[in-house]
Amino acid sequence: MCKGVTMSALCLSLLLACQPVVYARGYPQENEFLWGSRTAHPNEISIDSNDIKGPNQVSGPSWTYSLRDPLGPPNWPIVAPACGGDFQSPINIVTSRTLPVNRKNPLEIIGLNSLPSSITVENEGYSVKFTPNWTFRTRPMMRGGPLKTVYFFEQLHFHWGPNNTEGSEHTLDGRQFPLEVHLVFYNGMYSSFKKAKAEVDGLAVIGFLYEVVPSSSSFSLNSWANFLPQVRQPESTLEIPFNRGFTLMNVIGTMGWPYYSYEGSLTTPPCLETVIWIVANKRLAVTELEMKRLRSLIGTNGAPITLNYRPVQPQNTRRVFYY
């Protein structure tokens, strides 16, 4: 045994060095290749393509949606270890197994009719994103339902498939829909979306599923779809001015619909498990022309984006609540 006060620090170091190393279930140990020389936490927000590239490698996509691709969804944990976690999204919601919430606060969005000063549209190379730009105090905020605090609106984006029988990320009783929109909100306890998305209670996302209107190949219903042809090329952007903008009301309509809620993750790498999911039981309408415009967007690989949804993930021990 060590004796004397001056030796206490050395003794403590020796004792700690003798403790066994315990690794989290489901994640690789540090000596496996994907961790590299610097270990990152599974929810580390800085994980990107540079983390798995050598200095002389050509830049390219760090992940894809193709199940047959080495960088496809089954191998996303190689890109970002959190993608192999137990609380991943999307999931298949089995409606008969959901837990009804009888005593609840109504879910509401304040500022549903707020018109942004402008909207930035971006072809991200794998989806299309609409990010409104707000003046002081006009940013919509969401509260109630499963949320303990107020969440501020950040952006919306879409997921779709090659035909009208697939495309949504969430499924209901095994049924998939042609399109799903995600409205992304961040916790108002944090100063920005960037800071919030790495926190355990950082994000809340509303998912709406779409039905295609029959015989609608010649007209458009949704304001957002009118700007898609102008961002057809990957990484192209468009600034929608105030006088041509639209509100969240124009996208989702009024509030008051039933919905499902569960704890989950982002559906793309880094798959951070920081999301309170709200999946609406209300269907939105989309036309054949609008689906054609989405499928005409060009991805980073130079081909049209015809499929950009992640397959459903195991629910594991999570509960899904019905509000």
Steps between C-alpha positions, in 0.01 A plus 500: 500500500603862443590712803514875553305791365746567217434153360115523499471626142730222374296239689175625351645491149617141549162391630314657207739344253410157632124543443348302212385691191126463429364574153140596423296218352460530126798726437845389381801509724764769460745273321261445211581694185203731482587678821840608366761654724255737669191349655175693444190474713219329302298823513798724420359772277826554311490156335509554125665365189838640601506266800530194276711637214873498465683818396546378142149362443266661249199673649174309457179410680556358847167311493226403254146362502569192288476175695752341261755777542789452747403844637129414513271497808617162642853641520419848629643410844841498327445864406341598831490247788175644639321357193533160668329610822184364661289816457518549125242642261285449302286217633191308397217619723267215592190696584340226714805497729522873562418638845216755510569820696175615658618794710699724267577858414401590143787515253514845346718699263503872572576693184348251258409798279830687545650594165883488494703786357637252245544124453820326391440190286790258465550185298718316751592229251285245682186703586358850471490732802305820566651725769296814579678816611320681781491851634494556877217316682338356187654150510225239565523301822341173612389397847271254678443131435814298586717813521616634836631830362450726199663396170581742215453420131820456295432338161299245303613233253359202312549125450352313203522187288509394132124431485182567694521183711817596688688809614401587856742421780240418765246231423159436658417133557755416233355738241737741329399827335652677196625808688580622850582852614699572816451827688806543720483696826772559761472540877472866601723432802792508257613802303499337155411189303868408475542499877168328567531203264773330705299523824282214620187720492623720219261435212135435423396397149148477358454249219205520259420224252361582155242338274519561124196665342379279210527638146705801608781504245422850376458716810665587831345539848798585721681835500839339570483290184504807273865567584639149442590545130728792595716283729520194278880481508678366811614760755307773319310754710218747449394795712121541505414866572238613751233564238525143369543322833262266680413414860486173693122523469548475122697176553306309767170682552339547841593328826285262706574165332585179692859381494750241622809587703816313598868562579728457202776639282589693191436277198829586328858484630608591761168343620506691830254350749374841608157520335147499641301370203144611428347305210169652395201280432378759252582443132615779273434509126761507224450490123662282236663811354657588836632145548649518151677825591645342815622194306657732240740657749860398429710345775872525570558189287359677194185286485144598593410461870231233481546343845615675815336325793662295775347155565310461826706418808424268794276654763678302773381599849348832399137585552291686241231728639178602327376853564 
